[in-house]
Amino acid sequence: MSGIPESPPFDGQTNLRRVRKLIFLGLSLVLAILIVYAIVVSLSIGGSKSTSSPLVEASGIEVGGPLVGKSAPDFTLSPVSRSSQTIMLSQYLGHPIVLNFFASWCVPCKTELPEFAALSKLDAGKVQFIGVDENDTRAGGESILHQTGVGYPTVFDGSGQLELPYHLIGLPTTMFIDSKGKVVVDVAGQITPAMLSADIAKILGK
């Protein structure tokens, strides 16, 4: 009939191309959003690295380590108690040392520290116990020391500056150092009372 415009013929290929184009644009948008999200998360993690702990609770017990037979790296740190007086590892040379790395967020640390506290009193004058509160807050360190009854010198390493020189792979970690400053035993993981006594005997030369 004249005067009535005819409908354009149905072009299936054209419509299919349009659908494909829309799908492609949609997927591209989703991909762009995911990339932006990943960048934001990465920056967020990087920005909070100084306040979170790169260390974890040690799984099981690992005896040995690259420092065994070598001199323990010296350090100078302030006490957990916020005292202005610093503590140096080297000031205790000439005495066998039990050096224990711990943190308030470490559950195995809370379990073994009371034994360290008790044995440090029994072996007073023979062995020097030193604690290092690693990757923690001072408030957390003060709390766990109070809870576990630790009274021997304990320094604060909130920034984790001793992780690399001491090759720390997890907490707790305990190093047994002889009177000459050499690491005799390196234990990563919760140490048993029997192991603690046996390893102390090694640095005493028994």
C-alpha positions, 0 to 999 in steps of 0.5 A: 500500500502506498503511503506506509513506510516499509519496515527494514528487513531483519538483519540477524548478522547486524544484531548479533554483531551489536550483541557481541559488541555490548558483551565485549564492552561489558566484560572490558568494564568489569575487567577494568573495575577488577584491575582498579580494585586489585591496585587499591587493595595492593596499596592498602596492604603496602601502606599498613605493612609497618603495623602488621606482622610479616611473621607468623606463628611457627608451625611445629618445631624446627631446630637448626638455622644459619646462625648456628656456630656463628656469632649472634648479631649484636643489637641495641634496643629499648626495653618493652617497659618504655624505659629510656635506658637501652639494652645491648646484647653484647653487654651480656657477653661472658654469660650463656644467654637464652634469647627468646623472640615472642609477641603478644599475638603469638599463642605458642609464646603465651604458652611457653613464656611462664616456663621461661620466667620460672627457669630464669629464676632457677638459673639466675647467675648461671644463664642470662635470659633476654626477651625480644618483643618482635613485631608487636605493640608496646602495650601488647608486649607489656600485657603479655609480660605481666600475664606470664610473669616474665621479669628478665630483660626484654627489649622491644622490636616493633619494627622487626629490625632483627628479623633479617639478621636473625633469620626469623621464620616464625614465632616463638624462636629461641636461640641458645648462645654460649658465653663467647657469643656463639649460637649453639642451638636455634629453635623455631617453634614452641619449645618444651620444658625438657628441651629448654633444660637440655639446651641450657645444659649445652651452653653451660657445657654440661 
